[in-house]
């Protein structure tokens, strides 16, 4: 009965295996810029909520975010469209990382009798608090077997 732990460990292993990622955490998304020990790019994993179904499965809503620090060029602005920073590069990198993680998960989950949502969504954003981070958050649902509890007496 450790489906939650297994999901966290599995997603962490995928993020750790990505050459572009330096840190993997499971922090509240509002706190990702507060940890001074994070070396970016970062993958952050949160299992947001879940539900019990008919007793044979458990549903989980998972969010995986990828973030990097924006590098702003302080020289005289010559391009008002790109703003002389790496915001778009950061978003492209984050989308690529999450796409690799998702594709690997989608295949692995199906092979382990776990159902995942067919078309996960992602949100592109910039987060301005103590650090200026650009990132993408992927959201999807999984339905895992509940094999440790028997409803039969």
C-alpha positions in Angstrom: 0.0 0.0 0.0 2.7 2.4 -1.0 1.5 3.6 -4.3 2.3 7.2 -3.4 5.9 6.5 -2.5 6.4 4.4 -5.6 5.1 7.2 -7.9 7.3 9.7 -6.3 10.4 7.4 -6.5 9.6 6.5 -10.1 9.3 10.1 -11.3 12.4 11.1 -9.4 14.4 8.3 -11.1 13.3 9.6 -14.5 14.2 13.2 -13.7 17.6 12.2 -12.2 18.4 10.3 -15.4 17.9 13.4 -17.6 21.3 15.0 -18.4 19.8 18.5 -18.4 18.5 18.4 -14.8 20.6 19.3 -11.8 18.0 19.0 -9.0 14.9 17.1 -8.2 12.5 18.1 -5.4 9.0 17.6 -4.2 8.3 21.1 -2.8 5.1 23.1 -3.0 5.3 25.0 -6.3 5.1 28.3 -4.5 8.3 27.5 -2.6 10.6 26.3 -5.4 12.5 29.6 -5.5 13.1 29.7 -1.8 15.4 26.8 -1.3 19.0 28.2 -1.6 20.5 24.7 -2.2 18.7 24.1 -5.5 21.0 24.0 -8.6 18.9 24.7 -11.6 17.5 23.4 -13.9 15.1 21.8 -11.5 12.3 19.2 -11.8 9.7 19.5 -9.0 7.2 16.7 -8.5 3.9 17.1 -6.5 1.1 14.6 -6.2 -1.7 17.1 -5.8 -4.7 14.9 -4.9 -6.3 11.6 -5.5 -9.5 9.6 -5.2 -10.6 6.1 -4.4 -12.6 4.3 -7.0 -14.4 1.0 -6.8 -11.8 -0.5 -4.4 -9.6 -1.9 -7.1 -7.7 1.3 -8.1 -6.6 4.6 -6.7 -6.4 7.7 -8.9 -3.7 10.4 -8.4 -3.3 13.8 -9.9 0.4 14.5 -10.6 2.1 17.7 -11.5 5.7 17.7 -12.7 7.3 21.1 -13.2 10.6 22.0 -14.8 12.2 25.3 -14.0 15.4 27.3 -14.8 16.7 30.7 -13.9 16.3 33.5 -16.4 19.6 35.1 -17.6 19.0 38.7 -18.5 21.4 40.5 -20.8 22.1 43.9 -19.2 23.4 45.5 -22.4 21.5 48.0 -24.4 18.3 46.5 -25.7 18.5 45.9 -29.4 15.6 43.5 -29.8 12.2 44.3 -28.2 10.7 41.0 -29.3 13.1 38.6 -27.6 14.0 41.0 -24.7 17.6 39.9 -24.7 17.1 37.1 -22.2 16.8 33.3 -22.3 13.1 33.0 -21.4 12.1 31.1 -24.6 15.2 28.9 -24.3 14.3 28.0 -20.8 10.7 27.2 -21.8 12.0 25.1 -24.7 14.3 23.2 -22.5 11.6 22.6 -19.9 9.1 21.3 -22.5 11.8 18.9 -23.9 12.6 17.5 -20.4 8.9 17.0 -19.5 8.2 15.5 -22.9 11.0 12.9 -22.4 9.7 12.2 -18.9 6.1 11.9 -20.1 6.9 9.6 -23.1 9.0 7.2 -20.9 6.2 7.2 -18.2 3.4 6.6 -20.7 5.1 3.5 -22.0 6.3 2.2 -18.5 2.9 2.8 -16.9 1.0 0.9 -19.5 3.4 -2.0 -19.1 2.8 -2.1 -15.3 -1.1 -2.1 -15.5 -1.3 1.6 -14.7 -3.6 3.8 -16.7 -2.5 7.4 -17.4 -4.4 10.2 -19.0 -4.0 10.2 -22.8 -3.4 13.9 -23.3 -1.7 15.6 -20.4 -1.7 19.4 -20.3 1.1 21.7 -19.5 1.2 25.4 -18.5 4.1 27.7 -19.4 4.9 30.4 -16.9 7.4 32.7 -15.4 7.6 33.0 -11.6 8.9 36.2 -10.1 9.7 36.1 -6.4 13.1 35.7 -4.9 14.4 34.3 -8.2 13.2 34.9 -11.7 12.3 31.4 -12.9 10.9 30.3 -16.2 9.1 27.0 -16.2 6.5 24.5 -17.4 4.2 22.4 -15.3 2.8 19.2 -16.7 -0.4 17.9 -15.2 -1.9 14.4 -15.6 -3.8 11.7 -13.8 -2.8 8.1 -13.2 -4.9 5.2 -12.0 -2.9 2.6 -10.1 -4.0 -0.9 -9.0 -5.0 -1.2 -5.4 -3.8 -4.7 -4.8 -2.9 -4.5 -1.1 -6.4 -4.3 0.3 -9.0 -7.0 -0.3 -12.7 -6.2 0.0 -13.4 -9.9 0.5 -13.8 -11.2 4.1 
